Amino acid sequence: MRYFKRGILSVHKNIIARLFLFLLIIGYLVPEKLIIPVECASRKDWNKDSFWHYPWGKSVTHKGVDIFAKNKTKVLAPSSGILIAKGYGAIAGNYIYMLGPHWHIYYFCHLDSISSNPFLVKQGQVIGFVGNSGNAAFKQPHLHFSIATIIPYIWKLDLFDKQGWLKMFYLDPNNYLL
């Protein structure tokens, strides 16, 4: 009986490992062609040099780009994906985390408001509205947009830069937004 239980556990672990590997591979097979997540915005609406700018207040370095727009401009899902968290934080203000292709997490903050969305979203679907909440209060309305990866990109490690070890996890939106 004891041997039988161990055998079944071993089979279940094997199935779970294969399922995990399958899902990991599928996540990378989904194409990632992102749109700019602010309605009617272009690359001219953010400073391309602001990614990883130092110093940047309490966050030390700026791990994304600020896309400037009029207050309450629609914020769009840059790809199809899954909304994994939304809420309010003192620094972020209204925020959303979204899981997209290639196991990338998209982070949107300083939103005026968050639209009531389903769990799954399609590229271009409205997920919120540009604002200046959190530590962006009394500043020009904008969307702070970051891209992070769940799986570290070891080759991006930079031990000589402020918070350089975090570069393995944060991706430059300038290289992804069309």
N, C-alpha and C positions, 0 to 999 in steps of 0.2 A: 504494500500500500504506500509506504514512504517513497519508494523508488518511482512508483506510478505518479505521485504528486510532483516530484522533481522533474520528471519527464514532461508533464503537461506544462509546468512553469517554463521550462526550457523552450518548448514549442511556442508558447505565448510570447516570450521575450523575442524569439526569432521573428515572429509575425510582426510584432510592434517595431522592431528594428527595420525590417523590410518596408513596412508602411511609412515609417519616418523617412527613409532614404528615397522612396518613391515620391513623397510629398515635397521633399527638398529639391529633387530633380525637376518636378513639375513646376515649382516656383520659378525656376530659372528658364524654363522653356517658354513661359508666357512673355510675349514681347513687351518691352517697356519704352513706349513713345509717349512722353509726358507733354501735356499742354501747359501753358502758363496758367496758374491757378486763380488768376483774377480776371474777371470779364473785361474784355477790350484792352487788356494790358499788353505791352510789348517789352522787349529787352531794355528799352530806354527808361522804363519806370523803376529800375533799381540800379544801384551802383555795383557793377560787377566786381569791384575790388573790396566790397564789404565782407565777403566770405572769409572767415578766419582772421578778421581784423582784430588787432590788439592795441590798446586795452578797450574793453567793452563792458563797463560796469560790473555788476555782480557776477555775470557769467564769464568774466575774464576775456574770453575771445568770442567773436560773433560767429556762431556755427550755422549760419544760414544767410539768406538775403532778405531785405525789407523791400517789398513791392508796394510802391506808393499809389494810392488811388483815392477817389472821393469816398467819404464816409458812406457806409451801407452799400458799396459796390459788391456785386455777387462774388463769392469765393467758390471756385469750381474744383471738383475732384480732378487731379491731374492725370489720373488713370483710373481704371476700374479697380475696385479693391474692397476692403472690409474696414469699417470704422471700428477701431478697437478701444478707444477711450475719448471722452469729451468731458469738459468741466470748466472750472474756474480756479486760477492760482494767482497769488499776489503779484508775481512777476509776469507770468504769461497772460493774465487776464483770461478771457474766454479762449479755450484751446480745443483742438481736435488732434488725435493721432489716428492715422490710417495706414493699414498694411496693404502694400501694393506688390506688383511683380518683382521678381528677383529678391524677395524677402526684404524689400526696402520699406522703411517706415517714414511716412510723410508727416511733418509736424506743422500745424498752422496755429498761430497765436496772435493775440491782440485783437481778436474778432469783436465786432460790435455785438453780434449775436450768432447763435448756432441754429441752423434750420433743423427741424425735426425730421431726421432721415431714417431710412431703414438701415439695417445692419450692413447690407451689401449696397455699394454705390457703383454707378457707371461713370466712365470718363465724361467730364463736362457737366455732371449733375451738381446742382447748387447744394453746398454743405454748410455755408455760413455767409457772413457779410463783413467786409472790411471795417475796422474800427481803430480805436486807440485805448483799449482796456489794459488793465494791469499796470506795469511800469511805463507804458506808453501814454498814460493819461496826460492830457494837455499838450501832446505832440501831434504832428501831422498824421492823419489816419494812414495806416499801412497794414499789410499782412507780413508777418515774419514767417518765412517758409524755410524749413530745413528738410534734408533727406539723410536718414541714417540707415545703416545696414545691420541686420541681426548677426550676420556672419562677418567677423572682422577681416578687413583687407590688410593683412600683416605688412605688405610692401609699402603702405602709407604711413607706417610708424615713423615719427619724427621726434627723437629724444632731445633735440636741441631747440625746439620751439616751445613756447608756453602752451601747456596742455597738449603737447604734440602726440602723446599716446592716444588721445581721443580721435586723432585724424584717421585711425583705423576704422572708426565707426561713422564718422560724418563725411558725407559726399558733397562736393561742390555743386549746388543747383545750376550754376552756369553751364556745366557740362551735360545737363539732362533736359533742361527746359527748351522746348522748340519755339 
